[in-house]
Amino acid sequence: MEIIFLGTGTAIFTKKRGAPGIIIKNKNETLLFDPGTGTGQRLVLNNIDPREISAIFITHFHIDHTADLIPLFFAFKTPGYKPYKRYLNIYGPVGLRRLISELKKIYGDWIKADEYKRNFVELKKRCKVNTEEFTIETFPVPHTTTSLGFKIRERKTGVVVSYSGDTGFSSGFAKFVNNSDILILECSLPDTMAIRTHLTPKDVCEFLKLADVNKVVLTHFYPPVDIPSYFRKISKITKRDIIQAYDGMKIKM
């Protein structure tokens, strides 16, 4: 099992961080989480053929987490460039089908799936989805009214990776991700810019008091928080090794 961080930034354009995008894969299946701006190209730069993707999971509908759906669909319409698997499943919160319906009004047949099947599945706040190799559980998180966090378990090995997407502080989500092998958690803003819909270093420290996880990887950094001293402080307070994700980072399990 491997995790590849395609983008660890936000909606703000910077030289070193692209918009969110994460790959979780094994030998038989490739899952894409949050196809943010530029995801298609960063897949190729990380030696991942976009046609390998068997399922896409969306945490919420902000543009920096969904923008490359259209370029991917458009690419898959090119003759000879369809997904390798017959079905491409796209999962997201309630509202996914409406989003796709509105996009079809704009782009029409240019995003139509001609040579493969495409399924759009709206996820409830608490549900389970089984793909070929993984079981994905959902949990509502405080960002938008429909935002979801995910717990991803590789059934063969039992390895669990949890991903917050964008979120404010949630004791419920902290308990939900308890005992994860890896927790991918956002840390968007410094404490001086705290808001209820994103986490700050102080929030992360409080969150980790409730979540007993093996490894913590922080991501989704706006420029004001993208300073190493913040993360050293989190590590010192929580007495944990804190990994600050970067674009192109790979973790093998």
N, C-alpha and C positions, 0 to 999 in steps of 0.2 A: 504494500500500500504506500502511496506517495501523495504528498500535498505540495502543490506548486502555487506560489503567490504571484499571480499575473499583475495585479495592481494593488498597492497598499495605501493609496492616497484617497482623495475626495473629489468634489466637484471643482476644486481649485487646480489649475494647471501648474505643475512644477517640473523641473528638469529630471528629478530623480524618482518621482512617484506618479504612477498613472491611477486612473479611477479603479474602483474595486473590481476584483475578479479572482476567483480561487478555483483551482482544479483539485479534485480528489479522485484518485484512480488506482486501479490495480491492473493485472495482466489482461483482464477480460472486459473491464468497463471503465468509462471515463465520464465523470460528472462535473459539470460546470456550475459554479455558484456565482450569481450576480454578474452578468455580462455587461460590465460598465464600459464607458467610452474607451475605445481602442483595444478592446479585448481580442478581437479577431487577429490583429497583427501581433499582439503579444503572445498569443497561442503559438503562432509560427516561430517567433523569436525564441520561444522555449521548446522548440522541436516537437510541438504537438500539432498533429494534423486536425484541423477543426472537424473533419468528417468522422473522427473517432468518437465525438461526443454522442452519448446515448441519452442523456437527460440534462436538462437545465433547470436549476432551482433559483427562484427569485425571492429575496427576503422582503422587498417592498418596491414601490414603483417610482422612486425618485430617479431622475435621468442618469445620474452617475452610477446607478446600479442596473440599468436596463438598456442603455443607449445602443449597444451593439447587437441587440436582437435583430434589428432591421438589416444591418450589413451581413450578418450571418445567414439570415433567410435569403437575402439577395444572392449571396455567394452560392448557396445550395441550389439555387435555380439555374445556375450555369450548367449547360450540358456536360455530363461526365463528372460533376463535382457534388454529387448528392451524398448525404450521410451513409456510412458503411452499413449501419443497422437499418432495418426496414422502417422502424418506428423511432421518431424523435419525440420524446415526451418533455413537455415544458410545464413545470409546476410553479405555482405562485399563490399569493393570498387571494381572497375574494376580490374580484374586480379584474382578474387576469383576462377573462374572456371579453370583457368590455374594452380593455386596453387594445387587445388584438383586433377587435371589430373596428375600432376607430382608426387604427393604423391601416387596416385594409381599405378603408374609405379613401385614405390619402395615397397609398402606394399601389392599390389594386392588384393586378396579376403579377406585378414585379416581386411580390413576396409570397406568391402562391407556391405550395408544395406540389410539384408536378410528378416527380419520380420517386417519392417516398411518402410515408404517412406521418402526420404530425398530430399529436394530441395535446390539448391544453387542459390542465387539471387544476381546479381551484381547491386549495387546501384549507381545511378548517383550522381553528386556533389550536386545537389539540387533535392530532391524528397521526397515523403511521402510513408510510408508503414503502412498499418493497420493490426495489429494482432487481436486476439479475443477481447482483452481488451484495447489495447494501440494503439496510433498513434505515429510513429517515423518519425521525419524529419531529413534530412541530411544537412550538410554544410561543404564545403572544408576547411581544416585547414593546415597551413604551417608546415608540418613535413616531410612526403614523398610526392611524386608527386600525390598520390591518397588518402591521409589520409582524414578521415571524422570525424566530430564531430556530436553528436546526440542531439536532443531535444525529450524527451519522455513524452507524455501526456496520463494520464489515462482518458479515455473518460468519465467514469461514474462520477468521482469526479472533473475533470478539473485540477488536480494536474500536474504540469510540472517539470520534472527533466532534466537538461541538463548536458551532459558529453562531455568533450573536447577530451578524449583520449590524445595522445601526440600531442603537438602543440607549435609552436612559437607564438609570439604576433600577434594578428589579430583583428583589429578594427571591421572588418566585422562580425567575430564570436561573438565579445562582443555585438554587436547590435542584432545579431540573438538570443542570449540567454536572452535578456532583458525580465524582468518580470517573470523569472523562479522562482518557489518556492525554488528549490535547484539547485545550480550550483556545479558540481563536476569538479574541475579544476586542471590540473597538476601544480606542482611547483618542477621542477627536480633538479635545480642547484643553487648555490649561485651566487650573482651578479659578483663575481670575475671570474667565469667560464662561463659567458654568451655566448650562441650560438644562432643562429637564429631559430633553430628547437625545442627549449625547452624554458620553462618559468623560470624566476628567481623571487625572492621576489619583486624586483623593477618592473618587467614586470607585476606581479600580481596586484600591486598597480595601475599601469597605466590602466590595463584591467578593474579594478573595478570602475574606473572613468566613464567608458562608459557603464557598465552593471549594471543596477538596478535590483538586485535579492534579494530574501528574506533571503537566507542562503547560505553561501559559505563553501564548504568542499574541502580542498586541499589534493592531493594524488600524487603518482608517485615520491617518494623521493629517489634520489641517496644519499649515506651516507654523502657527504660533506654539504648537505643542511638540513639534518635531525637533526636539533638543535632547541629546542623550542624558543630560543630568536629570531630567524628569523621570526617566526610566530606571536610572540608578537609584533614585530615591524610592520609587515603588518597590524595587528589589530589596532595599535595605529595610523598609517598613514591614513588608510582608514576609521577609526572610525566604524568598523564593527566587529562583533564576527566572528572570523576565526576558523574553526574546522580543526584540523590536523587529518586526517583519520588514522586508525590503522587496522591491520588485525583482522577480526572478528567484527568490529564495525557495529552496526545496527541502522538504523534510521527508525522509524515508522511515517507514515503520517496519 
